[in-house]
């Protein structure tokens, strides 16, 4: 493959990875909306549409493999290809988490506990992914580090949300017991289901942030051959 054609393929790979990021973030935003509004149709669209992300992932995986096999790239080109493969893997997992989030908000499940700030936490995690993809596209090392630095704040906010959910459960059950003399088994089971769903929601939002850090870490390695964020 002539060098000019090879370089064009590398540029196309980078552009296609960014396009996949746009697709995943669109689906993620739809999942947050479905979870917040208990929109069953939107939740179903997100869940059933996950195959589109999977197909995009497989196509890009094939492109990375072909470039590695046909060109045996070295140095910066090799880092671009391997970073791209890692980035699409994290994006595919963000899409999987989006399907979870859409499902948690389905009206049949009772929606997401109000103690979980879906807009705040979900928006912060999604912004991290968007900024990490932008850093990959622009080969911006400083932006990669900035994304990673925001993860501690997201983790702390997720921890606070989890504690708030459990605290509200305990307070609600204590009030019920005081009013009724006891807590019915069915009522307790429903409450535990609601709390479990809320804690899973928070966990998945935290994982979205973790995947953003992974994207930033691989992008930093691509740009500067620096693995400080990987380990």
N, C-alpha and C positions, 0 to 999 in steps of 0.2 A: 504494500500500500504506500503510495507516494506520501512524503511528509505533509504536503498541503492538505491532502485528503484526510490523513490521519489527524491533523490538527482540527479539521472541520468536525470530525467525529467526536473529538474530545469536547469541543465547544457545544455540540449538539447534546452530548451526555449531560453536561452541566445544566443546559437549558431544560432538558427533560426532567432532571431531578427537581429543579425549581418548580416546574409545572406540576409535578407530583405533589410537592409541598403545598401548592395552591389548592389542589384538589382535596387533599387531606384536611387542610384547615377549613375549607368550605363545609366539608362533612362534619368536622368537629364543631363548628359554630352551629350547624343545624342540630346536632345532638344536644348541645347546651340549651338551645331554644326548646327542643322537644322535652327535655327534662324539666325545664322551668315552667312550661305551659301545659304539661301532660297532654301534648298533642299526639294522639295515637297514630295518625296518618303520617306525620313527619317522622316519628320514631320508626315506623315501619320502613319508610323510604331510606332512612339512614342505615338500618340493619340490612335490608335487602340489597342496598346499593354497594355494600362492602366489596362485592366481587369486582367492581370497577377498579378499586384501589389494588386489589390482589393481582389483577391482570396487568396493571401498569407496573407493579413491582416486578412481576416475572419478566416482562419485556425489558426492563432496565437491568435486571440481573443478567439476562442474556447478553445485553449490550456490553456490560462490564466484562463478562467472561470472554466474549469474542475479542475485545480489545486487548485483554491480557494474553490470550492464546495466540493471536495473530501478530502482535507487535512486540511482545516481551518488553514492556516499557520499563524505564528506570527513572530514578530521582523524582522530579516534580510530577511527571506524567503518571508514574506508578502511584504516587500518593493521591493524586486526583482520582484515579480510578478506584483505588481501594477505599478512599474516603467516601466516594459516591455510593459504593455498595453498602457501606455502613450507614450512611445517611438514609438511603431508601429503606433499609431494614427498620430503622427507628421510626420513620414516617409510617410504615405499614403497621407498626405496633400502636402508634397514636390513633390510627384509623380503627384498629380493633378496640381500643379503649373508648373511642367515640360510640361504637355500637353498644358497649356496656352502658355508657351514660344515657344514651337514648332509651335503653330498656328500663333503667332504674326509674325514669320519669313517666313510664307508661301508666295510664289511669288504673289499669287492673292491679298494679302493684301498690297503688296508693300514693304514688309520687315520692318526691324526695323531702326529707325532714327539713323544716324551715330553718333550723339552726345551721344548715349548710349554705353558705353564701355562694351559690352556683355562679352568679354573675361575676362576683369579685374574684373568687379562686379560679373559676374556669377561664375568665378573661386573662388573668395573670399568667396562667399556664400556657394558654394559647398564644399570648403575645411573646412568650419566651420561644416557642417553636417558630413563630413567624420571624422573629429577629435572628434566630439561629440559622434559618434557611437563607435569610438575607446575607448574613455573614459568610455563609458558604458561597453564595453567588458572587459576592463582592471580594472574596478572599481577604476579609477584614479580620485580622488577628485580634485587634483590640475589642471589636464587637463580640468576638467569641468569648473572650474573658469576661466581658460585661454580662453576657447571658448567664454564664456559670455563676457569677457573683450573686445573681438574684435568686438562686435556688434556695439558699438558707432562709430567706424571708418567706418564700412559698412554703417550705417545710414547716416553719414555725406557725404560719397561719393555718396550715392543714392540721397541725397538732392541736391548736387552739379550738378548731372546729370540731375535731373528734371529742375533745374533752367536754365541749358544750353540749354535744349530742347526748353523751352518757349522763352528764349532770341533769339535763332536762328529763331524761328517762327516770332517773332515780327520784327526782322531785315530783314528777307526775304520779309515779307509783306510790310514793309516800302519801301524797294528797288523796289518792284513790283509797288507799288502805285506811286512812284516817276517817274518810267519809263513809266507807262501806263496812269497815271492820275487817275486810280482807280484800285480796285482789283475785279476781276470777282467773282461772287457767287460760281461757280463751283471750281475755283482755291482755294478759301478760304475754302470751304468744304473739299477738298482733303488735304489741309494743316492741318486743324483741326483734320481730321481722323489720319493723320500721327503722330501728336503730342499726341493725345489721346492714340494711340497704344504704343508710346514710354513711356508715363507716366505709363501706365499699366505694361509695361515690367519692369520698374524700381521698381514699387510697388511690383511686384511678386518676384523679386530678393531680395528685402528687407525682404519680408515675409519668403523666404527660410532661411535667416539668423535668423529670429525670431524663426523658428521651430528648428534650430540648438541649440539656447539658451534653448528652452524648453526641448530638449533631454538632454542637459548638466545639466539643473536644476533638472530634475527627476533622472538622474544618480547620482548627488551629494546627493540627498535625500536618494537614495538607499544605497549609500556607508556610509554616515556619519549621516543619520537621520537629515540632515541640510536643512531647507527650504529657505535659504537666497536668492537663485536665483529664487524661484518660485513666490514670491510676490514682 
